[in-house]
């Protein structure tokens, strides 16, 4: 499940979801072309993940190219 915009990080934290990965700003580099993009991965009780992404200037989804980079990074880490 994906959530776009920094406020979703507060929601995940308020729900007590455990964070399992940090990518981009404040986390491990993953190849994003947007220097201030931050991605947080939270574990859900369903054994799925909530992926929260944000960067300055937009709360919308990343471009197709950025999605490809993110998918690769997530697949490598969460097999």
PDB file with SEQRES, HELIX, SHEET and CRYST1 records, atoms N, CA, C and O in Angstrom:
SEQRES   1 A   79  UNK UNK UNK UNK UNK UNK UNK UNK UNK UNK UNK UNK UNK          
SEQRES   2 A   79  UNK UNK UNK UNK UNK UNK UNK UNK UNK UNK UNK UNK UNK          
SEQRES   3 A   79  UNK UNK UNK UNK UNK UNK UNK UNK UNK UNK UNK UNK UNK          
SEQRES   4 A   79  UNK UNK UNK UNK UNK UNK UNK UNK UNK UNK UNK UNK UNK          
SEQRES   5 A   79  UNK UNK UNK UNK UNK UNK UNK UNK UNK UNK UNK UNK UNK          
SEQRES   6 A   79  UNK UNK UNK UNK UNK UNK UNK UNK UNK UNK UNK UNK UNK          
SEQRES   7 A   79  UNK                                                          
HELIX    1 AA1 UNK A    7  UNK A   14  1                                   8    
HELIX    2 AA2 UNK A   64  UNK A   77  1                                  14    
SHEET    1 AA1 4 UNK A   2  UNK A   4  0                                        
SHEET    2 AA1 4 UNK A  49  UNK A  54  1                                        
SHEET    3 AA1 4 UNK A  38  UNK A  43 -1                                        
SHEET    4 AA1 4 UNK A  19  UNK A  24 -1                                        
CRYST1    1.000    1.000    1.000  90.00  90.00  90.00 P 1           1          
ATOM      1  N   UNK A   1       0.851  -1.149   0.000  1.00  0.00           N  
ATOM      2  CA  UNK A   1       0.000   0.000   0.000  1.00  0.00           C  
ATOM      3  C   UNK A   1       0.911   1.231   0.000  1.00  0.00           C  
ATOM      4  O   UNK A   1       1.900   1.286   0.731  1.00  0.00           O  
ATOM      5  N   UNK A   2       0.563   2.209  -0.827  1.00  0.00           N  
ATOM      6  CA  UNK A   2       1.347   3.434  -0.918  1.00  0.00           C  
ATOM      7  C   UNK A   2       0.561   4.613  -0.373  1.00  0.00           C  
ATOM      8  O   UNK A   2      -0.658   4.682  -0.530  1.00  0.00           O  
ATOM      9  N   UNK A   3       1.259   5.534   0.266  1.00  0.00           N  
ATOM     10  CA  UNK A   3       0.668   6.779   0.743  1.00  0.00           C  
ATOM     11  C   UNK A   3       1.626   7.907   0.374  1.00  0.00           C  
ATOM     12  O   UNK A   3       2.830   7.804   0.604  1.00  0.00           O  
ATOM     13  N   UNK A   4       1.097   8.968  -0.190  1.00  0.00           N  
ATOM     14  CA  UNK A   4       1.933  10.065  -0.666  1.00  0.00           C  
ATOM     15  C   UNK A   4       1.691  11.314   0.162  1.00  0.00           C  
ATOM     16  O   UNK A   4       0.559  11.777   0.300  1.00  0.00           O  
ATOM     17  N   UNK A   5       2.769  11.851   0.709  1.00  0.00           N  
ATOM     18  CA  UNK A   5       2.714  13.060   1.512  1.00  0.00           C  
ATOM     19  C   UNK A   5       3.193  12.800   2.931  1.00  0.00           C  
ATOM     20  O   UNK A   5       2.913  11.755   3.519  1.00  0.00           O  
ATOM     21  N   UNK A   6       3.911  13.760   3.461  1.00  0.00           N  
ATOM     22  CA  UNK A   6       4.518  13.636   4.799  1.00  0.00           C  
ATOM     23  C   UNK A   6       3.505  13.356   5.909  1.00  0.00           C  
ATOM     24  O   UNK A   6       3.845  12.633   6.846  1.00  0.00           O  
ATOM     25  N   UNK A   7       2.269  13.892   5.858  1.00  0.00           N  
ATOM     26  CA  UNK A   7       1.328  13.608   6.948  1.00  0.00           C  
ATOM     27  C   UNK A   7       1.077  12.115   7.180  1.00  0.00           C  
ATOM     28  O   UNK A   7       0.722  11.716   8.289  1.00  0.00           O  
ATOM     29  N   UNK A   8       1.254  11.297   6.160  1.00  0.00           N  
ATOM     30  CA  UNK A   8       1.036   9.853   6.333  1.00  0.00           C  
ATOM     31  C   UNK A   8       2.066   9.219   7.255  1.00  0.00           C  
ATOM     32  O   UNK A   8       1.795   8.191   7.875  1.00  0.00           O  
ATOM     33  N   UNK A   9       3.245   9.824   7.349  1.00  0.00           N  
ATOM     34  CA  UNK A   9       4.237   9.318   8.300  1.00  0.00           C  
ATOM     35  C   UNK A   9       3.696   9.464   9.727  1.00  0.00           C  
ATOM     36  O   UNK A   9       3.859   8.569  10.556  1.00  0.00           O  
ATOM     37  N   UNK A  10       3.056  10.596  10.000  1.00  0.00           N  
ATOM     38  CA  UNK A  10       2.464  10.811  11.325  1.00  0.00           C  
ATOM     39  C   UNK A  10       1.351   9.804  11.602  1.00  0.00           C  
ATOM     40  O   UNK A  10       1.211   9.325  12.727  1.00  0.00           O  
ATOM     41  N   UNK A  11       0.564   9.483  10.583  1.00  0.00           N  
ATOM     42  CA  UNK A  11      -0.510   8.498  10.740  1.00  0.00           C  
ATOM     43  C   UNK A  11       0.082   7.128  11.080  1.00  0.00           C  
ATOM     44  O   UNK A  11      -0.376   6.458  12.005  1.00  0.00           O  
ATOM     45  N   UNK A  12       1.097   6.722  10.328  1.00  0.00           N  
ATOM     46  CA  UNK A  12       1.724   5.420  10.575  1.00  0.00           C  
ATOM     47  C   UNK A  12       2.315   5.355  11.980  1.00  0.00           C  
ATOM     48  O   UNK A  12       2.192   4.342  12.667  1.00  0.00           O  
ATOM     49  N   UNK A  13       2.954   6.438  12.396  1.00  0.00           N  
ATOM     50  CA  UNK A  13       3.541   6.491  13.735  1.00  0.00           C  
ATOM     51  C   UNK A  13       2.451   6.435  14.805  1.00  0.00           C  
ATOM     52  O   UNK A  13       2.587   5.710  15.790  1.00  0.00           O  
ATOM     53  N   UNK A  14       1.367   7.201  14.615  1.00  0.00           N  
ATOM     54  CA  UNK A  14       0.263   7.217  15.581  1.00  0.00           C  
ATOM     55  C   UNK A  14      -0.388   5.843  15.708  1.00  0.00           C  
ATOM     56  O   UNK A  14      -0.876   5.476  16.777  1.00  0.00           O  
ATOM     57  N   UNK A  15      -0.392   5.089  14.613  1.00  0.00           N  
ATOM     58  CA  UNK A  15      -0.960   3.736  14.642  1.00  0.00           C  
ATOM     59  C   UNK A  15      -0.007   2.716  15.266  1.00  0.00           C  
ATOM     60  O   UNK A  15      -0.376   1.564  15.489  1.00  0.00           O  
ATOM     61  N   UNK A  16       1.217   3.151  15.543  1.00  0.00           N  
ATOM     62  CA  UNK A  16       2.193   2.247  16.142  1.00  0.00           C  
ATOM     63  C   UNK A  16       2.772   1.240  15.168  1.00  0.00           C  
ATOM     64  O   UNK A  16       3.259   0.187  15.580  1.00  0.00           O  
ATOM     65  N   UNK A  17       2.725   1.551  13.881  1.00  0.00           N  
ATOM     66  CA  UNK A  17       3.273   0.624  12.884  1.00  0.00           C  
ATOM     67  C   UNK A  17       4.790   0.609  12.973  1.00  0.00           C  
ATOM     68  O   UNK A  17       5.413   1.670  13.022  1.00  0.00           O  
ATOM     69  N   UNK A  18       5.390  -0.558  12.995  1.00  0.00           N  
ATOM     70  CA  UNK A  18       6.854  -0.616  13.060  1.00  0.00           C  
ATOM     71  C   UNK A  18       7.473  -0.242  11.713  1.00  0.00           C  
ATOM     72  O   UNK A  18       7.029  -0.693  10.658  1.00  0.00           O  
ATOM     73  N   UNK A  19       8.503   0.587  11.778  1.00  0.00           N  
ATOM     74  CA  UNK A  19       9.215   0.964  10.555  1.00  0.00           C  
ATOM     75  C   UNK A  19      10.238  -0.131  10.252  1.00  0.00           C  
ATOM     76  O   UNK A  19      10.976  -0.564  11.137  1.00  0.00           O  
ATOM     77  N   UNK A  20      10.273  -0.572   8.995  1.00  0.00           N  
ATOM     78  CA  UNK A  20      11.192  -1.645   8.618  1.00  0.00           C  
ATOM     79  C   UNK A  20      12.263  -1.185   7.643  1.00  0.00           C  
ATOM     80  O   UNK A  20      13.224  -1.913   7.394  1.00  0.00           O  
ATOM     81  N   UNK A  21      12.112   0.018   7.085  1.00  0.00           N  
ATOM     82  CA  UNK A  21      13.129   0.518   6.166  1.00  0.00           C  
ATOM     83  C   UNK A  21      12.962   2.021   5.998  1.00  0.00           C  
ATOM     84  O   UNK A  21      11.858   2.558   6.085  1.00  0.00           O  
ATOM     85  N   UNK A  22      14.093   2.688   5.755  1.00  0.00           N  
ATOM     86  CA  UNK A  22      14.132   4.114   5.444  1.00  0.00           C  
ATOM     87  C   UNK A  22      14.995   4.272   4.202  1.00  0.00           C  
ATOM     88  O   UNK A  22      16.134   3.807   4.160  1.00  0.00           O  
ATOM     89  N   UNK A  23      14.448   4.927   3.201  1.00  0.00           N  
ATOM     90  CA  UNK A  23      15.198   5.156   1.959  1.00  0.00           C  
ATOM     91  C   UNK A  23      15.222   6.651   1.664  1.00  0.00           C  
ATOM     92  O   UNK A  23      14.348   7.401   2.099  1.00  0.00           O  
ATOM     93  N   UNK A  24      16.237   7.066   0.918  1.00  0.00           N  
ATOM     94  CA  UNK A  24      16.330   8.469   0.535  1.00  0.00           C  
ATOM     95  C   UNK A  24      16.694   9.339   1.720  1.00  0.00           C  
ATOM     96  O   UNK A  24      17.456   8.921   2.591  1.00  0.00           O  
ATOM     97  N   UNK A  25      16.151  10.549   1.757  1.00  0.00           N  
ATOM     98  CA  UNK A  25      16.489  11.496   2.816  1.00  0.00           C  
ATOM     99  C   UNK A  25      16.223  10.878   4.197  1.00  0.00           C  
ATOM    100  O   UNK A  25      15.111  10.443   4.498  1.00  0.00           O  
ATOM    101  N   UNK A  26      17.273  10.853   5.024  1.00  0.00           N  
ATOM    102  CA  UNK A  26      17.147  10.279   6.359  1.00  0.00           C  
ATOM    103  C   UNK A  26      17.265   8.772   6.399  1.00  0.00           C  
ATOM    104  O   UNK A  26      17.058   8.162   7.448  1.00  0.00           O  
ATOM    105  N   UNK A  27      17.593   8.165   5.279  1.00  0.00           N  
ATOM    106  CA  UNK A  27      17.710   6.713   5.209  1.00  0.00           C  
ATOM    107  C   UNK A  27      18.812   6.307   4.243  1.00  0.00           C  
ATOM    108  O   UNK A  27      19.699   7.094   3.915  1.00  0.00           O  
ATOM    109  N   UNK A  28      18.735   5.079   3.805  1.00  0.00           N  
ATOM    110  CA  UNK A  28      19.771   4.578   2.892  1.00  0.00           C  
ATOM    111  C   UNK A  28      19.536   5.104   1.475  1.00  0.00           C  
ATOM    112  O   UNK A  28      18.391   5.216   1.036  1.00  0.00           O  
ATOM    113  N   UNK A  29      20.617   5.426   0.763  1.00  0.00           N  
ATOM    114  CA  UNK A  29      20.466   5.879  -0.619  1.00  0.00           C  
ATOM    115  C   UNK A  29      19.904   4.749  -1.476  1.00  0.00           C  
ATOM    116  O   UNK A  29      20.211   3.578  -1.256  1.00  0.00           O  
ATOM    117  N   UNK A  30      19.078   5.114  -2.453  1.00  0.00           N  
ATOM    118  CA  UNK A  30      18.517   4.078  -3.325  1.00  0.00           C  
ATOM    119  C   UNK A  30      18.499   4.473  -4.795  1.00  0.00           C  
ATOM    120  O   UNK A  30      17.969   3.736  -5.626  1.00  0.00           O  
ATOM    121  N   UNK A  31      19.068   5.626  -5.124  1.00  0.00           N  
ATOM    122  CA  UNK A  31      19.184   6.004  -6.522  1.00  0.00           C  
ATOM    123  C   UNK A  31      18.179   7.017  -7.005  1.00  0.00           C  
ATOM    124  O   UNK A  31      18.114   7.283  -8.206  1.00  0.00           O  
ATOM    125  N   UNK A  32      17.390   7.595  -6.118  1.00  0.00           N  
ATOM    126  CA  UNK A  32      16.424   8.611  -6.527  1.00  0.00           C  
ATOM    127  C   UNK A  32      17.143   9.828  -7.086  1.00  0.00           C  
ATOM    128  O   UNK A  32      18.206  10.211  -6.598  1.00  0.00           O  
ATOM    129  N   UNK A  33      16.560  10.429  -8.106  1.00  0.00           N  
ATOM    130  CA  UNK A  33      17.105  11.655  -8.690  1.00  0.00           C  
ATOM    131  C   UNK A  33      16.611  12.895  -7.953  1.00  0.00           C  
ATOM    132  O   UNK A  33      17.009  14.013  -8.281  1.00  0.00           O  
ATOM    133  N   UNK A  34      15.747  12.704  -6.962  1.00  0.00           N  
ATOM    134  CA  UNK A  34      15.201  13.814  -6.177  1.00  0.00           C  
ATOM    135  C   UNK A  34      15.907  13.805  -4.823  1.00  0.00           C  
ATOM    136  O   UNK A  34      15.632  12.935  -3.996  1.00  0.00           O  
ATOM    137  N   UNK A  35      16.816  14.761  -4.577  1.00  0.00           N  
ATOM    138  CA  UNK A  35      17.643  14.713  -3.363  1.00  0.00           C  
ATOM    139  C   UNK A  35      16.865  14.730  -2.052  1.00  0.00           C  
ATOM    140  O   UNK A  35      17.324  14.165  -1.060  1.00  0.00           O  
ATOM    141  N   UNK A  36      15.702  15.364  -2.028  1.00  0.00           N  
ATOM    142  CA  UNK A  36      14.982  15.454  -0.759  1.00  0.00           C  
ATOM    143  C   UNK A  36      13.841  14.443  -0.640  1.00  0.00           C  
ATOM    144  O   UNK A  36      13.027  14.541   0.278  1.00  0.00           O  
ATOM    145  N   UNK A  37      13.771  13.479  -1.549  1.00  0.00           N  
ATOM    146  CA  UNK A  37      12.727  12.455  -1.460  1.00  0.00           C  
ATOM    147  C   UNK A  37      13.013  11.524  -0.281  1.00  0.00           C  
ATOM    148  O   UNK A  37      14.139  11.058  -0.103  1.00  0.00           O  
ATOM    149  N   UNK A  38      11.995  11.266   0.507  1.00  0.00           N  
ATOM    150  CA  UNK A  38      12.095  10.346   1.634  1.00  0.00           C  
ATOM    151  C   UNK A  38      11.046   9.251   1.443  1.00  0.00           C  
ATOM    152  O   UNK A  38       9.917   9.515   1.030  1.00  0.00           O  
ATOM    153  N   UNK A  39      11.441   8.036   1.750  1.00  0.00           N  
ATOM    154  CA  UNK A  39      10.545   6.885   1.661  1.00  0.00           C  
ATOM    155  C   UNK A  39      10.678   6.111   2.971  1.00  0.00           C  
ATOM    156  O   UNK A  39      11.785   5.825   3.428  1.00  0.00           O  
ATOM    157  N   UNK A  40       9.546   5.782   3.559  1.00  0.00           N  
ATOM    158  CA  UNK A  40       9.532   4.981   4.774  1.00  0.00           C  
ATOM    159  C   UNK A  40       8.650   3.761   4.539  1.00  0.00           C  
ATOM    160  O   UNK A  40       7.580   3.856   3.938  1.00  0.00           O  
ATOM    161  N   UNK A  41       9.113   2.631   5.016  1.00  0.00           N  
ATOM    162  CA  UNK A  41       8.378   1.377   4.851  1.00  0.00           C  
ATOM    163  C   UNK A  41       7.973   0.891   6.238  1.00  0.00           C  
ATOM    164  O   UNK A  41       8.811   0.703   7.120  1.00  0.00           O  
ATOM    165  N   UNK A  42       6.672   0.694   6.409  1.00  0.00           N  
ATOM    166  CA  UNK A  42       6.110   0.235   7.677  1.00  0.00           C  
ATOM    167  C   UNK A  42       5.499  -1.145   7.502  1.00  0.00           C  
ATOM    168  O   UNK A  42       4.924  -1.445   6.456  1.00  0.00           O  
ATOM    169  N   UNK A  43       5.621  -1.980   8.519  1.00  0.00           N  
ATOM    170  CA  UNK A  43       4.989  -3.298   8.507  1.00  0.00           C  
ATOM    171  C   UNK A  43       3.529  -3.144   8.929  1.00  0.00           C  
ATOM    172  O   UNK A  43       3.214  -2.441   9.890  1.00  0.00           O  
ATOM    173  N   UNK A  44       2.657  -3.808   8.199  1.00  0.00           N  
ATOM    174  CA  UNK A  44       1.236  -3.840   8.530  1.00  0.00           C  
ATOM    175  C   UNK A  44       0.904  -5.174   9.196  1.00  0.00           C  
ATOM    176  O   UNK A  44       1.586  -6.168   8.945  1.00  0.00           O  
ATOM    177  N   UNK A  45      -0.118  -5.217  10.030  1.00  0.00           N  
ATOM    178  CA  UNK A  45      -0.500  -6.484  10.671  1.00  0.00           C  
ATOM    179  C   UNK A  45      -0.821  -7.593   9.673  1.00  0.00           C  
ATOM    180  O   UNK A  45      -0.721  -8.774  10.007  1.00  0.00           O  
ATOM    181  N   UNK A  46      -1.203  -7.227   8.459  1.00  0.00           N  
ATOM    182  CA  UNK A  46      -1.541  -8.206   7.410  1.00  0.00           C  
ATOM    183  C   UNK A  46      -0.308  -8.822   6.760  1.00  0.00           C  
ATOM    184  O   UNK A  46      -0.430  -9.614   5.826  1.00  0.00           O  
ATOM    185  N   UNK A  47       0.880  -8.464   7.246  1.00  0.00           N  
ATOM    186  CA  UNK A  47       2.162  -8.891   6.688  1.00  0.00           C  
ATOM    187  C   UNK A  47       2.471  -8.200   5.360  1.00  0.00           C  
ATOM    188  O   UNK A  47       3.410  -8.587   4.665  1.00  0.00           O  
ATOM    189  N   UNK A  48       1.699  -7.193   5.011  1.00  0.00           N  
ATOM    190  CA  UNK A  48       2.005  -6.338   3.868  1.00  0.00           C  
ATOM    191  C   UNK A  48       2.789  -5.136   4.381  1.00  0.00           C  
ATOM    192  O   UNK A  48       3.102  -5.047   5.568  1.00  0.00           O  
ATOM    193  N   UNK A  49       3.100  -4.219   3.480  1.00  0.00           N  
ATOM    194  CA  UNK A  49       3.829  -3.017   3.858  1.00  0.00           C  
ATOM    195  C   UNK A  49       3.073  -1.763   3.444  1.00  0.00           C  
ATOM    196  O   UNK A  49       2.372  -1.734   2.433  1.00  0.00           O  
ATOM    197  N   UNK A  50       3.239  -0.736   4.255  1.00  0.00           N  
ATOM    198  CA  UNK A  50       2.782   0.606   3.912  1.00  0.00           C  
ATOM    199  C   UNK A  50       4.019   1.388   3.532  1.00  0.00           C  
ATOM    200  O   UNK A  50       4.956   1.497   4.322  1.00  0.00           O  
ATOM    201  N   UNK A  51       4.029   1.936   2.327  1.00  0.00           N  
ATOM    202  CA  UNK A  51       5.165   2.713   1.851  1.00  0.00           C  
ATOM    203  C   UNK A  51       4.722   4.161   1.776  1.00  0.00           C  
ATOM    204  O   UNK A  51       3.817   4.511   1.017  1.00  0.00           O  
ATOM    205  N   UNK A  52       5.374   5.003   2.578  1.00  0.00           N  
ATOM    206  CA  UNK A  52       5.055   6.422   2.634  1.00  0.00           C  
ATOM    207  C   UNK A  52       6.176   7.172   1.927  1.00  0.00           C  
ATOM    208  O   UNK A  52       7.351   6.983   2.238  1.00  0.00           O  
ATOM    209  N   UNK A  53       5.807   8.024   0.975  1.00  0.00           N  
ATOM    210  CA  UNK A  53       6.790   8.778   0.189  1.00  0.00           C  
ATOM    211  C   UNK A  53       6.419  10.245   0.205  1.00  0.00           C  
ATOM    212  O   UNK A  53       5.247  10.605   0.086  1.00  0.00           O  
ATOM    213  N   UNK A  54       7.442  11.102   0.357  1.00  0.00           N  
ATOM    214  CA  UNK A  54       7.212  12.535   0.251  1.00  0.00           C  
ATOM    215  C   UNK A  54       8.481  13.233  -0.213  1.00  0.00           C  
ATOM    216  O   UNK A  54       9.583  12.697  -0.095  1.00  0.00           O  
ATOM    217  N   UNK A  55       8.309  14.421  -0.735  1.00  0.00           N  
ATOM    218  CA  UNK A  55       9.416  15.319  -1.068  1.00  0.00           C  
ATOM    219  C   UNK A  55       8.863  16.734  -1.131  1.00  0.00           C  
ATOM    220  O   UNK A  55       7.651  16.934  -1.203  1.00  0.00           O  
ATOM    221  N   UNK A  56       9.748  17.700  -1.103  1.00  0.00           N  
ATOM    222  CA  UNK A  56       9.332  19.100  -1.123  1.00  0.00           C  
ATOM    223  C   UNK A  56       8.588  19.411  -2.415  1.00  0.00           C  
ATOM    224  O   UNK A  56       8.966  18.963  -3.497  1.00  0.00           O  
ATOM    225  N   UNK A  57       7.531  20.181  -2.274  1.00  0.00           N  
ATOM    226  CA  UNK A  57       6.849  20.683  -3.455  1.00  0.00           C  
ATOM    227  C   UNK A  57       5.708  19.850  -3.980  1.00  0.00           C  
ATOM    228  O   UNK A  57       4.973  20.305  -4.856  1.00  0.00           O  
ATOM    229  N   UNK A  58       5.532  18.622  -3.465  1.00  0.00           N  
ATOM    230  CA  UNK A  58       4.458  17.796  -4.013  1.00  0.00           C  
ATOM    231  C   UNK A  58       4.090  16.689  -3.036  1.00  0.00           C  
ATOM    232  O   UNK A  58       4.945  16.157  -2.328  1.00  0.00           O  
ATOM    233  N   UNK A  59       2.829  16.356  -3.010  1.00  0.00           N  
ATOM    234  CA  UNK A  59       2.380  15.197  -2.228  1.00  0.00           C  
ATOM    235  C   UNK A  59       1.851  14.125  -3.168  1.00  0.00           C  
ATOM    236  O   UNK A  59       1.150  13.208  -2.740  1.00  0.00           O  
ATOM    237  N   UNK A  60       2.188  14.241  -4.452  1.00  0.00           N  
ATOM    238  CA  UNK A  60       1.720  13.282  -5.434  1.00  0.00           C  
ATOM    239  C   UNK A  60       2.696  12.150  -5.647  1.00  0.00           C  
ATOM    240  O   UNK A  60       3.800  12.154  -5.102  1.00  0.00           O  
ATOM    241  N   UNK A  61       2.289  11.189  -6.433  1.00  0.00           N  
ATOM    242  CA  UNK A  61       3.150  10.036  -6.723  1.00  0.00           C  
ATOM    243  C   UNK A  61       4.401  10.439  -7.493  1.00  0.00           C  
ATOM    244  O   UNK A  61       4.397  11.449  -8.197  1.00  0.00           O  
ATOM    245  N   UNK A  62       5.463   9.666  -7.366  1.00  0.00           N  
ATOM    246  CA  UNK A  62       6.679   9.928  -8.140  1.00  0.00           C  
ATOM    247  C   UNK A  62       6.468   9.612  -9.619  1.00  0.00           C  
ATOM    248  O   UNK A  62       5.492   8.965 -10.000  1.00  0.00           O  
ATOM    249  N   UNK A  63       7.396  10.080 -10.437  1.00  0.00           N  
ATOM    250  CA  UNK A  63       7.342   9.808 -11.874  1.00  0.00           C  
ATOM    251  C   UNK A  63       7.538   8.321 -12.134  1.00  0.00           C  
ATOM    252  O   UNK A  63       7.949   7.573 -11.247  1.00  0.00           O  
ATOM    253  N   UNK A  64       7.242   7.905 -13.350  1.00  0.00           N  
ATOM    254  CA  UNK A  64       7.397   6.494 -13.726  1.00  0.00           C  
ATOM    255  C   UNK A  64       8.842   6.032 -13.540  1.00  0.00           C  
ATOM    256  O   UNK A  64       9.086   4.922 -13.068  1.00  0.00           O  
ATOM    257  N   UNK A  65       9.793   6.882 -13.910  1.00  0.00           N  
ATOM    258  CA  UNK A  65      11.209   6.520 -13.758  1.00  0.00           C  
ATOM    259  C   UNK A  65      11.576   6.347 -12.288  1.00  0.00           C  
ATOM    260  O   UNK A  65      12.315   5.429 -11.932  1.00  0.00           O  
ATOM    261  N   UNK A  66      11.058   7.227 -11.438  1.00  0.00           N  
ATOM    262  CA  UNK A  66      11.328   7.126 -10.002  1.00  0.00           C  
ATOM    263  C   UNK A  66      10.669   5.888  -9.399  1.00  0.00           C  
ATOM    264  O   UNK A  66      11.221   5.271  -8.488  1.00  0.00           O  
ATOM    265  N   UNK A  67       9.503   5.528  -9.898  1.00  0.00           N  
ATOM    266  CA  UNK A  67       8.821   4.323  -9.419  1.00  0.00           C  
ATOM    267  C   UNK A  67       9.663   3.092  -9.733  1.00  0.00           C  
ATOM    268  O   UNK A  67       9.772   2.191  -8.902  1.00  0.00           O  
ATOM    269  N   UNK A  68      10.250   3.045 -10.908  1.00  0.00           N  
ATOM    270  CA  UNK A  68      11.097   1.909 -11.289  1.00  0.00           C  
ATOM    271  C   UNK A  68      12.282   1.777 -10.342  1.00  0.00           C  
ATOM    272  O   UNK A  68      12.604   0.674  -9.900  1.00  0.00           O  
ATOM    273  N   UNK A  69      12.937   2.899 -10.026  1.00  0.00           N  
ATOM    274  CA  UNK A  69      14.079   2.884  -9.109  1.00  0.00           C  
ATOM    275  C   UNK A  69      13.637   2.416  -7.727  1.00  0.00           C  
ATOM    276  O   UNK A  69      14.318   1.610  -7.092  1.00  0.00           O  
ATOM    277  N   UNK A  70      12.506   2.919  -7.266  1.00  0.00           N  
ATOM    278  CA  UNK A  70      11.993   2.549  -5.950  1.00  0.00           C  
ATOM    279  C   UNK A  70      11.612   1.068  -5.907  1.00  0.00           C  
ATOM    280  O   UNK A  70      11.940   0.374  -4.944  1.00  0.00           O  
ATOM    281  N   UNK A  71      10.930   0.585  -6.930  1.00  0.00           N  
ATOM    282  CA  UNK A  71      10.550  -0.833  -6.968  1.00  0.00           C  
ATOM    283  C   UNK A  71      11.776  -1.732  -6.895  1.00  0.00           C  
ATOM    284  O   UNK A  71      11.764  -2.743  -6.192  1.00  0.00           O  
ATOM    285  N   UNK A  72      12.825  -1.374  -7.610  1.00  0.00           N  
ATOM    286  CA  UNK A  72      14.059  -2.152  -7.593  1.00  0.00           C  
ATOM    287  C   UNK A  72      14.659  -2.179  -6.198  1.00  0.00           C  
ATOM    288  O   UNK A  72      15.039  -3.238  -5.699  1.00  0.00           O  
ATOM    289  N   UNK A  73      14.744  -1.001  -5.563  1.00  0.00           N  
ATOM    290  CA  UNK A  73      15.320  -0.920  -4.216  1.00  0.00           C  
ATOM    291  C   UNK A  73      14.499  -1.722  -3.211  1.00  0.00           C  
ATOM    292  O   UNK A  73      15.063  -2.413  -2.362  1.00  0.00           O  
ATOM    293  N   UNK A  74      13.187  -1.637  -3.298  1.00  0.00           N  
ATOM    294  CA  UNK A  74      12.325  -2.381  -2.371  1.00  0.00           C  
ATOM    295  C   UNK A  74      12.416  -3.876  -2.597  1.00  0.00           C  
ATOM    296  O   UNK A  74      12.443  -4.649  -1.639  1.00  0.00           O  
ATOM    297  N   UNK A  75      12.465  -4.292  -3.850  1.00  0.00           N  
ATOM    298  CA  UNK A  75      12.544  -5.721  -4.171  1.00  0.00           C  
ATOM    299  C   UNK A  75      13.849  -6.325  -3.649  1.00  0.00           C  
ATOM    300  O   UNK A  75      13.864  -7.457  -3.166  1.00  0.00           O  
ATOM    301  N   UNK A  76      14.933  -5.572  -3.746  1.00  0.00           N  
ATOM    302  CA  UNK A  76      16.227  -6.065  -3.275  1.00  0.00           C  
ATOM    303  C   UNK A  76      16.245  -6.225  -1.762  1.00  0.00           C  
ATOM    304  O   UNK A  76      16.833  -7.176  -1.247  1.00  0.00           O  
ATOM    305  N   UNK A  77      15.615  -5.315  -1.054  1.00  0.00           N  
ATOM    306  CA  UNK A  77      15.661  -5.313   0.405  1.00  0.00           C  
ATOM    307  C   UNK A  77      14.601  -6.209   1.032  1.00  0.00           C  
ATOM    308  O   UNK A  77      14.830  -6.761   2.108  1.00  0.00           O  
ATOM    309  N   UNK A  78      13.455  -6.366   0.393  1.00  0.00           N  
ATOM    310  CA  UNK A  78      12.314  -7.030   1.043  1.00  0.00           C  
ATOM    311  C   UNK A  78      11.900  -8.299   0.297  1.00  0.00           C  
ATOM    312  O   UNK A  78      10.726  -8.473  -0.030  1.00  0.00           O  
ATOM    313  N   UNK A  79      12.839  -9.161   0.035  1.00  0.00           N  
ATOM    314  CA  UNK A  79      12.536 -10.431  -0.634  1.00  0.00           C  
ATOM    315  C   UNK A  79      12.056 -11.435   0.353  1.00  0.00           C  
ATOM    316  O   UNK A  79      11.750 -12.569  -0.018  1.00  0.00           O  
TER     317      UNK A  79                                                      
END                                                                             
